[in-house]
């Protein structure tokens, strides 16, 4: 395969872009454009950047409204959608305090406005922002007429665009040990959630308690933002809840590692990665 | 607390059908903002130059109430389209233009023009906009020539229109607090004797452009550019700009002048095209200044390195005999230090002028009781009471001010406030001119390989 890989640090991790079937200089320039976009996105979406829309939102009093940028709005709309779709197994505002019956924040898309509905809003796009960024970087590559590329954030979310010439896709892996599977991925995103890298724990937003699952969970979706959010939800959910969700969403796939070293594959991942 | 929100109806969503799907799926999260501003006192604005910096200003301006973009101008359709699309998403029906002259002739309703074109066009675009009766916010550096900068000041004076230059730190509430409260009122630095400053940036690749998005060379020539490479990387070429000292150093050396309320009398600089093969401007440069102030001479150094990110990013460091202020647009590089000989600063912390690093945002989590370090007993005569104190306060302090907006937003707001209400500009043409003179002298000193002096009159347009 004729692919070049570029790396950049942002959002407290590293991002990589592999570009196939392009002259080296052109691929590098496209990657440079993508990294500029990534740095801009971090300045809008990171809660650690004091002037970002998310940090500003987290300083709001109940009922206060601020104007936010296009990317914060889009990412929060997807986050809101995913929170509802997963019945808060994913919730970018789960740590908010003093929330009433409704959501912890509301959005007014026509005004690009966000209003806090919490005594202390605590937005954290850590489980969706990097995926959202990958989708935006893919849009930059599309502007550069680069169709065959693979992008990942810290190795935890991979967004595969079209396959390199002559290949069925970009090789991705999931599962552990003997249950590990590799398969070619194109036009889709795979995201994994687990405890290995951070070494800490994931909170179940519904209860505020530490999630019961200890082994990794993966989500397959058409966009990286959705895959990113879903992998967190899958980690929080029971196997049964994940299976029920995948049964309803035909484009979604799930893979769940078990403590016994097995890999349960569901939905759109069910038939992917068979060793034969 | 604000009034309760009114849920949007499905019909409201149809106003923006492109997002309909997302809206429906996220419906419980959709509600009118409490502060949906009344559309009064609207200012009509145009953006000339929608490159990377133009987009930064555009995104910041879109967060300011009652600013309405009527026109957007760029010679590159690729960037013009970006701006047009973004403005549409915010409900602005801005007309796109290639030639700024058409913007000025077609939009008599414009109150102000924001200019973010390459430096060598600032003077032409600003003077034309001022003479067309528009107030102007223009990006720094004011111009790549002293003559160009002077023409801008004279045009503002002649037309009696406002001219604000984009040295946005001057409107940053943390910088304003540092200068006005910490340095001038409380005099926590004592007599300032030295300044150092830097911007260290890792190696970056040249910019390219997407296939099919190139501009024909004849058109580039028409607008003063030699070719696409120079058009995309204009900051590195002498006919368009002043290089890294102008792009990065101008922000920080402007803060030197602004903080001291003085201009330098001498500049000695060294630099070169040490690393890059495709650039004209000095990629690494170091300058030394002497500032005469009412309290005495201040010696300052500044370095801009574009080949390494080592050495602590970007900041300005004001050092006095009682304390030091290290300040940056990035709060993680910002700190105050008290000299051991200086009086205690606790009273200033009580007044909210400074903050202890043990409290406030960004402070470490409180230490658990069982984690507290044991108290060290002081050696003391056996007949004396051991004066057991809590651990001595750190000498590092914080500035208790948060920039709660997009970085460029306060400076744009200051400009719009000036247009509406006559609020004084934070960076009017006259003082930005002094900064431009200071910056351009650095490159002159590097080329001459010797120290150059300023006459006081040099800083007046």
HADDOCK unambig.tbl for C-alpha pairs under 7 A between the chains (distance, minus, plus):
assign (segid A and resid 29 and name CA) (segid B and resid 207 and name CA) 6.01 0.50 0.50
assign (segid A and resid 29 and name CA) (segid B and resid 208 and name CA) 5.32 0.50 0.50
assign (segid A and resid 32 and name CA) (segid B and resid 205 and name CA) 6.84 0.50 0.50
assign (segid A and resid 50 and name CA) (segid B and resid 403 and name CA) 6.52 0.50 0.50
assign (segid A and resid 50 and name CA) (segid B and resid 404 and name CA) 6.72 0.50 0.50
assign (segid A and resid 51 and name CA) (segid B and resid 403 and name CA) 5.87 0.50 0.50
assign (segid A and resid 51 and name CA) (segid B and resid 404 and name CA) 5.35 0.50 0.50
assign (segid A and resid 51 and name CA) (segid B and resid 405 and name CA) 5.04 0.50 0.50
assign (segid A and resid 51 and name CA) (segid B and resid 406 and name CA) 5.19 0.50 0.50
assign (segid A and resid 51 and name CA) (segid B and resid 407 and name CA) 6.47 0.50 0.50
assign (segid A and resid 52 and name CA) (segid B and resid 406 and name CA) 6.67 0.50 0.50
assign (segid A and resid 56 and name CA) (segid B and resid 404 and name CA) 5.86 0.50 0.50
assign (segid A and resid 62 and name CA) (segid B and resid 1 and name CA) 6.89 0.50 0.50
assign (segid A and resid 63 and name CA) (segid B and resid 1 and name CA) 5.66 0.50 0.50
assign (segid A and resid 63 and name CA) (segid B and resid 2 and name CA) 5.37 0.50 0.50
assign (segid A and resid 64 and name CA) (segid B and resid 2 and name CA) 6.96 0.50 0.50
assign (segid A and resid 65 and name CA) (segid B and resid 33 and name CA) 6.09 0.50 0.50
assign (segid A and resid 65 and name CA) (segid B and resid 34 and name CA) 6.04 0.50 0.50
assign (segid A and resid 65 and name CA) (segid B and resid 35 and name CA) 5.93 0.50 0.50
assign (segid A and resid 67 and name CA) (segid B and resid 63 and name CA) 5.18 0.50 0.50
assign (segid A and resid 68 and name CA) (segid B and resid 63 and name CA) 6.39 0.50 0.50
assign (segid A and resid 69 and name CA) (segid B and resid 59 and name CA) 6.73 0.50 0.50
assign (segid A and resid 77 and name CA) (segid B and resid 22 and name CA) 6.58 0.50 0.50
assign (segid A and resid 77 and name CA) (segid B and resid 26 and name CA) 6.40 0.50 0.50
assign (segid A and resid 80 and name CA) (segid B and resid 26 and name CA) 5.43 0.50 0.50
assign (segid A and resid 80 and name CA) (segid B and resid 29 and name CA) 6.56 0.50 0.50
assign (segid A and resid 81 and name CA) (segid B and resid 25 and name CA) 5.42 0.50 0.50
assign (segid A and resid 81 and name CA) (segid B and resid 26 and name CA) 4.49 0.50 0.50
assign (segid A and resid 103 and name CA) (segid B and resid 29 and name CA) 6.22 0.50 0.50
assign (segid A and resid 105 and name CA) (segid B and resid 29 and name CA) 6.65 0.50 0.50
assign (segid A and resid 106 and name CA) (segid B and resid 29 and name CA) 4.48 0.50 0.50
assign (segid A and resid 106 and name CA) (segid B and resid 30 and name CA) 5.35 0.50 0.50
assign (segid A and resid 106 and name CA) (segid B and resid 31 and name CA) 5.75 0.50 0.50
assign (segid A and resid 107 and name CA) (segid B and resid 29 and name CA) 5.93 0.50 0.50
assign (segid A and resid 107 and name CA) (segid B and resid 30 and name CA) 4.88 0.50 0.50
assign (segid A and resid 107 and name CA) (segid B and resid 31 and name CA) 5.76 0.50 0.50
assign (segid A and resid 107 and name CA) (segid B and resid 33 and name CA) 6.94 0.50 0.50
assign (segid A and resid 108 and name CA) (segid B and resid 30 and name CA) 5.77 0.50 0.50
assign (segid A and resid 108 and name CA) (segid B and resid 31 and name CA) 5.30 0.50 0.50
assign (segid A and resid 108 and name CA) (segid B and resid 32 and name CA) 4.94 0.50 0.50
assign (segid A and resid 108 and name CA) (segid B and resid 33 and name CA) 5.53 0.50 0.50
assign (segid A and resid 113 and name CA) (segid B and resid 33 and name CA) 5.70 0.50 0.50
assign (segid A and resid 114 and name CA) (segid B and resid 33 and name CA) 6.44 0.50 0.50
assign (segid A and resid 115 and name CA) (segid B and resid 33 and name CA) 5.91 0.50 0.50
assign (segid A and resid 115 and name CA) (segid B and resid 34 and name CA) 6.95 0.50 0.50
assign (segid A and resid 143 and name CA) (segid B and resid 210 and name CA) 6.63 0.50 0.50
assign (segid A and resid 144 and name CA) (segid B and resid 210 and name CA) 4.32 0.50 0.50
assign (segid A and resid 144 and name CA) (segid B and resid 211 and name CA) 6.20 0.50 0.50
assign (segid A and resid 145 and name CA) (segid B and resid 211 and name CA) 6.90 0.50 0.50
